[in-house]
Amino acid sequence: MSRKEQIQEMLAEDPKDTFLRYALAMEFKSEGSSEQSLEIFSELMQDDPPYVPAFFMAGQELASLSRIDEAQNTLEEGIAHAKTQGELHAAGEMTEFLNSLA
């Protein structure tokens, strides 16, 4: 059983588990299934509270697909949420990446 299949099996038992959803998105990202990973990252970004790492990974994935405007918007939103949640390190990393896209 692959890592992705293991994660999917665990998610069947607990479909709202944030970390498992993020791990599944990362598996899709690593296998080149960009749209599937972006869909899960998007869901994580809409959680309450939003899952901050999803913004950074989605921004990187969008940039790799040359969807720069979307990447910039995603990162800007992620920076705002990171600051609100007190995740200043994540905000700093996203700011650096955002600046590299300019």
C-alpha positions as CSV (number, residue, x, y, z in Angstrom):
1,M,0.0,0.0,0.0
2,S,1.4,3.4,-1.0
3,R,1.8,6.3,1.4
4,K,-1.0,8.1,-0.5
5,E,-3.3,5.1,-0.1
6,Q,-2.5,4.9,3.6
7,I,-3.4,8.6,4.0
8,Q,-6.6,8.1,2.1
9,E,-7.5,5.1,4.3
10,M,-7.0,7.1,7.5
11,L,-9.0,10.0,6.0
12,A,-11.9,7.7,5.4
13,E,-12.0,7.3,9.2
14,D,-11.5,11.0,10.0
15,P,-12.3,13.1,6.9
16,K,-11.8,16.4,8.7
17,D,-8.3,15.7,10.0
18,T,-6.3,18.8,8.9
19,F,-2.9,17.2,8.9
20,L,-4.0,14.1,6.9
21,R,-5.7,16.4,4.3
22,Y,-2.5,18.4,4.1
23,A,-0.4,15.3,3.8
24,L,-2.7,14.1,1.0
25,A,-2.3,17.4,-0.9
26,M,1.4,17.1,-0.5
27,E,1.4,13.6,-2.0
28,F,-0.6,14.8,-5.0
29,K,1.8,17.7,-5.3
30,S,4.9,15.4,-5.3
31,E,3.4,13.1,-7.9
32,G,2.6,16.1,-10.2
33,S,-1.2,16.1,-9.7
34,S,-1.3,19.9,-9.3
35,E,-5.0,20.4,-9.7
36,Q,-5.8,17.8,-7.1
37,S,-3.3,19.2,-4.7
38,L,-4.6,22.8,-5.3
39,E,-8.1,21.6,-4.6
40,I,-7.2,20.2,-1.2
41,F,-5.1,23.2,-0.4
42,S,-8.0,25.5,-1.3
43,E,-10.3,23.5,1.1
44,L,-7.7,23.9,3.9
45,M,-7.5,27.6,3.2
46,Q,-11.3,27.9,3.7
47,D,-11.3,26.0,7.1
48,D,-12.0,28.0,10.2
49,P,-9.3,28.9,11.1
50,P,-7.5,28.6,7.8
51,Y,-4.6,26.2,7.7
52,V,-1.6,28.6,7.1
53,P,0.8,26.1,5.5
54,A,-1.7,25.4,2.8
55,F,-1.3,29.0,1.5
56,F,2.4,28.7,1.2
57,M,2.3,25.4,-0.6
58,A,-0.6,26.5,-2.9
59,G,1.4,29.7,-3.7
60,Q,4.5,27.6,-4.6
61,E,2.4,25.2,-6.7
62,L,0.7,28.1,-8.6
63,A,4.0,29.8,-9.2
64,S,5.4,26.5,-10.6
65,L,2.5,26.5,-13.0
66,S,3.2,30.1,-14.1
67,R,0.0,31.2,-12.5
68,I,1.8,34.2,-10.9
69,D,-1.1,36.5,-10.2
70,E,-3.0,33.6,-8.4
71,A,0.2,32.7,-6.5
72,Q,0.7,36.3,-5.4
73,N,-3.0,36.7,-4.2
74,T,-2.8,33.4,-2.4
75,L,0.4,34.3,-0.6
76,E,-0.9,37.8,0.4
77,E,-4.0,36.2,1.9
78,G,-1.8,33.6,3.6
79,I,0.4,36.3,5.1
80,A,-2.6,38.1,6.5
81,H,-3.9,34.8,8.1
82,A,-0.5,33.9,9.4
83,K,-0.2,37.3,11.2
84,T,-3.7,37.0,12.6
85,Q,-2.9,33.5,13.9
86,G,0.5,34.7,15.3
87,E,2.5,32.6,12.9
88,L,5.1,35.2,12.2
89,H,7.7,32.7,10.9
90,A,5.3,31.4,8.2
91,A,4.3,35.0,7.4
92,G,8.0,35.8,6.9
93,E,8.6,32.8,4.6
94,M,5.6,33.6,2.5
95,T,6.7,37.3,2.3
96,E,10.1,36.2,1.0
97,F,8.6,33.9,-1.6
98,L,6.1,36.6,-2.6
99,N,9.0,39.1,-3.1
100,S,10.8,36.6,-5.2
101,L,7.9,36.6,-7.6
102,A,7.9,40.3,-8.2
